Amino acid sequence: MNYSQLSLAAALLLTISFTGCVSSKEAIEKSAADKAKADLVGQAIEAGRPIDVKIPLLPIECGEREFSGIKSGMTEARMALLSAAALGRANSKIIRCYELDNLLKNPSTAPTPTPRPIMEGR
């Protein structure tokens, strides 16, 4: 291939690749509609108006069961440790899901993060 053929091939490849990047009319219209909706939400927030927001569902984790993993033939001490670990995981999950549910239902109850003190001399 000489230089002119290589240039032509490169130009054709660029044209073909750019043609694939051009958005269709529907994609442009959807993008414009999404932007308009986002602008309306931003204006409502600035004006302090309520916004129609759907509350997201809780994570799948909140509906899953916790299993201890106890099998026949295990010692009682091992079964007790496995049961205690599973109970701890279940209790932690209940607390996380309860707090998340409360936060989603009433965002004004969200705790205000407190800044951590800067450690001097480190």
Buried (B, 14 or more C-beta within 10 A) or exposed (E): EEEEEEEEEEEEEEEEEEEEEEEEEEEEEEEEEEEEEEEEBEEEEEEEEEEEEEEEEBEEEBEEEBEBEBEEEEEEEEBEBBEEEBEEEBEEBEEBBEEBEEEEEEEEEEEEEEEEEEEEEE
